[in-house]
Amino acid sequence: MRLTLNLRKKQKNYNDGTFDVEMTVESDEDSTTKMHTLDVVLAIDTSNSMNEKVGETKRLDTAKKAAVSFVNGLILDGKTNVRVSVIGYGAHAYEVIGLSNKKADIVNAINSLTITGGTYTQDALKMSDSILSKSQADQKRIVLLSDGVPTYGYDGKNSGFDNAIETDNNITHPSYKIYHRKVTQTKIPVIGGFGEEEYGDFIEGYDANKKWVSDGWFKRYRFQNYRVYPGRIGDGRNGSETINNLLFIEANKIKGKDITITTVGIDVYGDGAKVLTEVAKNSGGYNGANGFGNNLKNILDKLAEEIINKRVNNGKFVIPMADFVKFKDNLTYEVTTQGKKNATLTNAIKATKPTAGDNNLVFSGLTLGKDDKLTVKYKAELVEERKDGDFYNITKTSPELFATATTKDKIVFDKIMQVKDLKTINLIVNKEWIGNNVPSGVTEVEFTVNANGEPSDTIKVKADPAGNWSGTKEKLNRYKVGKAINYTVKRSCRRQL
C-alpha cells in the first residue's frame, strides 16, 4: 500500500489559520503485503424452484457449475490460507462440508447437493454464522446464492409443531429436533373397521416402535416420529414481510461481527432482488445473475478474483489528529476503482469523527484491492496558540491501515505532513510631552520593545505634521512555543545637562 498526503492551503498566507488536507491510500505494484487467512461459507439454495430450468439447464445445476469455478478461483494451488465450507438450504440449512482447503472434497460436496423443499434463508445465515464462529481467520465471508424470497423464518417463539414433518430416521440437526407422539386407533364394531386416529402430545426424542400394536379388541397404537422446527414460521411456499424482517435482523447481527455477506440472485427480480440487496447492504453487496450458466459463472469468478485481490478487506484506516490541530469538518471520502467512483465500496465505509475523548479520524468497513484508491479530504486548523510560525505535524503519529477489522497487523505510513501559521500583531506607541514642551533639537524618540521581559526590538516615535508623536512596529509574533507573548515598551530617560 502507498499513502499520499497532499496539503492544500485555503489562502496563501494562511490568514484564517485553516488548511485543507487530502490523503489517498492506494496499492503500490511494487509493494508486498501479507496474504491473510480467509474463511468462506458458500450457501446454495436447494429449494424446489431451483429444480426449474432456465434455458436447457436446471438452476441448481447451473449454480453447482458456477460454485465449482468459484472455489477453483479462491483456493489456489500451493496455498493453504483460504478455506471454504458448503451448506445447502431448502426447508432447513444443512452442512455438506465444513471449512476445508481441500479443493477436491469441496467440489464433491457441491456436486452432491439435492433439492430439499422451501427457502429457509435465515437458517442458512444462522448456520453460516455458527460455522464462522469457530474460525480464527483474518477475513470471514458468507456468499449466499438464492433464486427467490425466503418462505420460512425464525422468530424464536413458535413451538414449531405446526411445521412438524414425519420422518423415518433419527438424524439430528441444529435446525430441528426429533419428537415422537402416540397415535391411537379405535375399532368401530358395527362397521368392522377402525375409526379416526387420535394423537397424543409431542415428546422429545425418537421412538423406534413404529408398527401398529394391538391393545385389546378395540384399540391399537403406534409411535410416529417427526422433525420439529422450533421457532420456524412460514408455509414453505410464500414469503411475507415478517419473514423478510426476521432475515434482515439475522443478517445485521452477523455483519456486526465483522463478517462480510455477499448475495447472488439467480434469475431473481422484484421483491426477491430487494430482499437479497438488503441482506448484503453495507457489506459485500448484491449481484444479480440471469440464471444462464455463463452469466452466473462470470459473476462468481469475478467475485473470487475480487476477494483474493483485496489487500484490505473490511479494514480500518486511522488518522490520529495532532494535539495542536483542530478538525474543522468538511469531511469527504470516496473509493475509486480504476479512476471511477465505486459506490459499493464507498457506501460500506463508516467514518467516525474526532471527539474530545478520542481524537482520531477513523474509517472502518474499508475494502481496497489493487485497482482501488481511497481519497479522504477534510479541513483543519492549528490551535490559536500554535500560530507562532513554527512547523507542526498535522497528525500525532503516522496514519495506520489495518487490513481487516480483527487483525492486529497494520501498515504504518512513514509520511507526516507539517503545516505552519503565523499570527502577528502591530504595536503602536503614542507619546505625550509634559506641557507639550518638546525639547529643542529632538526629532524622534526611541523606545525598547520587550518580549516577555527581554529586549527584542525598538520603535522610533516621531512627530507627524499635526504634531502628534507616535510610532508603529508591525508584524510582531503573537505567540511563541504555544504561549502568548507579553509585550512592553520603555524609554530610558536621563537628565539633560
Number of C-alpha atoms within 10 A of each C-alpha: 21 15 21 14 15 13 15 13 15 15 12 8 10 17 12 13 19 21 22 19 19 17 17 17 20 20 21 13 10 8 8 10 13 8 15 18 14 20 24 27 27 22 28 27 31 29 29 18 20 25 16 14 15 16 10 9 14 17 24 27 19 21 26 20 17 21 25 22 17 21 24 17 18 25 20 14 9 6 11 13 16 22 24 22 23 24 25 30 29 27 23 25 28 20 19 16 18 16 18 18 20 13 18 12 11 24 19 13 20 25 15 11 19 18 17 19 18 23 32 29 34 26 25 28 25 19 23 26 23 13 18 21 13 9 16 12 17 20 25 24 23 26 22 25 25 29 27 25 25 28 23 29 25 24 15 11 10 14 15 19 16 14 19 19 14 14 16 13 12 16 11 10 14 14 20 19 19 24 23 23 19 18 17 20 20 17 16 13 11 6 8 8 11 14 14 10 13 11 14 12 10 17 14 14 14 21 19 14 12 15 11 13 13 13 12 8 9 13 15 18 20 17 20 21 26 27 25 24 24 20 17 26 22 20 15 19 15 13 19 13 10 15 23 23 15 15 27 19 13 19 23 18 13 21 21 9 13 19 24 24 25 22 25 24 24 27 18 19 16 9 12 19 23 14 23 30 21 19 27 24 22 20 28 26 19 23 19 21 22 15 23 19 21 14 16 24 22 15 16 24 21 13 19 18 14 15 21 18 15 18 23 25 25 26 23 25 23 18 22 19 22 17 14 18 21 18 22 14 13 10 16 12 17 18 27 18 16 11 10 11 15 16 12 16 23 18 16 20 22 14 18 13 15 18 10 6 6 11 18 20 18 19 20 18 23 26 26 26 19 17 15 22 25 23 18 17 18 16 19 20 22 25 16 19 17 24 28 21 17 14 13 20 18 26 19 17 16 19 22 19 23 21 28 25 19 16 14 9 14 14 15 15 16 11 13 15 15 12 18 18 23 22 19 16 12 11 16 13 15 12 13 11 10 7 6 8 8 11 9 6 6 9 11 13 15 15 18 17 20 17 18 12 12 12 14 11 13 17 21 15 20 19 16 10 7 6 9 13 19 18 21 15 15 12 12 16 17 22 20 15 12 15 13 17 17 12 16 15 18 14 12 7 6 6 4 5 3
